[in-house]
Amino acid sequence: MENQPVQRVDIMAYAGKWYSLYSIPTFMDKHWREKVETYVIHPDGYYAVFTTYKVTGQDKRKYIRSKLFVVRGSNNAVFKAQFVWPFKEDYWVIELADDYSYVVVGHPKHKHLFIMARKPEISATLYAEITERCTKKGYETSKLVSQEHKAVQQAPEKEHV
C-alpha cells in the first residue's frame, strides 16, 4: 500500500471535536495524554485548532492553539500544521471513515501517525485493521502510544413505574 492522502476531505464535515486515541508521538506531545482537538473553521480560511491535554502524571488539563492550512490542489486532504510561527509541519489525511467517525493522519516521510475518532474509543477490531494498513504503508506501528482516554460512562436509565 502506498502512503498517500485520501482523495478528498469535506472541510465542513471534518470540523469539530476529535479524540486523539493513538499516536506515534512527536517531540512536543510525547508526554501528553487524553488529547482532544477541536477544529474550527476560521474566517481567514484555515482551521483554528484548540487542543486540550493532560501531561503524564498530572490531573490538570492544559491547552494549546495551533493552525491547520489546506494545501491548494489537494482536495483538502493535505494540510500544513503550524504550532509556532513560521514553522509548518506536513499533515496528511491518509484514511477517513465515510461517516467521518474516525481519521488517520500521517506524514509523507512516516514521521508521525495519529488515529483520531469522534468518540473516546474505537473497537479493538478497527484498531487492528487500521494498524495493519498503516504498517503496510510503511509506518512503525509498534511505536503507537495510547492517549489513555477513558470511555465515557453513561448513567443507567431509571425505570419508570
TAZIZI-V487444 format. One record per residue. PHI is phi in whole degrees, 0 to 359 (none if undefined). NEAR is the number of other ideal C-beta (glycine too) atoms within 8 Angstrom. D_CENTER is the distance of its C-alpha to the mean C-alpha in Angstrom with 2 decimals. Layout:
# TAZIZI-V487444
PHI,NEAR,D_CENTER
PHI,NEAR,D_CENTER
This chain:
# TAZIZI-V487444
none,5,20.87
275,4,19.94
274,11,16.74
213,5,16.34
292,9,14.27
294,9,14.72
292,5,17.84
199,7,16.64
235,11,14.01
278,8,15.61
303,9,14.74
292,6,16.00
291,7,14.24
285,12,10.74
298,9,11.67
118,7,11.40
268,7,9.66
231,12,6.29
268,14,6.69
279,12,4.77
268,12,7.53
218,11,8.30
205,14,8.20
270,12,11.07
298,9,11.54
268,8,12.72
302,5,16.06
289,5,14.84
251,10,12.46
294,7,14.37
250,6,16.04
270,12,13.37
222,10,12.88
53,11,11.79
285,13,9.06
232,11,8.41
243,11,7.37
241,10,9.87
261,12,10.36
240,9,14.15
287,9,16.24
271,9,18.72
302,4,22.29
276,4,22.35
96,6,19.93
227,9,16.54
271,12,13.57
272,10,14.25
251,13,11.09
253,9,12.19
245,12,10.54
245,8,12.54
197,13,12.89
242,11,15.87
276,9,17.47
311,7,18.76
87,3,22.18
239,6,21.95
262,3,21.71
285,5,21.26
282,7,17.94
245,8,17.30
217,7,15.80
216,7,14.78
243,8,14.62
218,9,13.46
233,11,13.84
229,13,12.20
255,12,15.11
287,11,15.60
275,8,17.74
303,4,20.88
84,4,21.93
258,10,18.56
56,7,18.49
67,9,15.36
258,11,13.32
237,10,13.58
230,13,12.71
239,10,13.86
266,13,12.04
233,13,14.79
262,8,14.91
225,4,18.66
292,4,21.06
259,4,22.05
281,7,19.57
229,8,16.71
241,10,14.23
295,11,13.31
217,11,9.93
251,14,10.52
277,15,9.20
260,12,11.09
203,10,10.87
210,10,10.65
297,8,12.69
304,4,15.78
265,4,15.33
60,10,11.69
278,7,11.26
212,12,8.35
216,13,6.46
240,14,6.50
251,11,6.05
236,14,9.31
216,11,12.24
302,7,15.83
252,5,17.34
63,11,14.98
290,6,14.38
229,10,10.68
207,15,8.38
227,11,4.95
250,15,5.30
235,12,3.90
215,13,7.13
284,9,9.55
244,8,11.58
283,9,11.50
199,9,12.40
231,10,12.86
290,6,16.22
298,5,17.40
296,6,18.54
298,9,15.29
302,11,13.69
297,8,16.86
295,8,16.77
297,13,13.29
295,10,14.33
297,8,17.69
296,10,16.53
293,14,14.37
299,9,17.51
294,7,19.61
275,12,17.60
106,6,18.45
276,11,15.58
275,6,16.98
293,10,15.17
294,4,17.74
271,7,15.87
295,11,12.80
240,8,12.91
288,7,12.25
275,13,10.88
58,6,14.00
289,10,13.23
262,6,16.54
301,6,16.93
290,6,18.39
271,4,22.10
267,4,24.07
291,4,27.60
296,4,30.26
286,4,32.07
280,4,35.57
281,4,38.42
265,3,40.67
260,2,44.35
